[in-house]
């Protein structure tokens, strides 16, 4: 089971500047693949990961996770999936952003914030935007095959 965090602890982890290994290069996953990018806080006391999951057969379905302390999801961006029903019954259309909420983990979804994700049709751009949203100030280089 995932570690329980207070909301203030989760917010502090989310706000930490994160860095990829210097010179790290990754290939953006093709349809049916996934990628996990290790990150480190500036003070080197916390480890994080950004996961890119394209294991669905749908070409543009993609999920980006920002994790801390193993499997604790702080932020998850769902693209081109099903609507999400929050614990209070409210339905949120896709794309949407899940954020850690004390007592619920990542079970709450929210509409995408304005001005954060610049081009939802371009997965590489979405990846760059998600890395920035997750406070990755030294991102890795991400190469890609043709992404339509």
Buried (B, 14 or more C-beta within 10 A) or exposed (E): EEEEBEEEBBBEBBEBEBBBEEEBEBEBBEBEEEBEBEBBBEEEEBBBBBBBBBEBEEEBBBBBBBBBBEEBBBBBBBBBBEEBEBEEEEEBEBBBBBBBBEEEBBBBBBEBEEEEBEEBEEBEBBBBBBBBBBBBEBBBEBEEEEBE
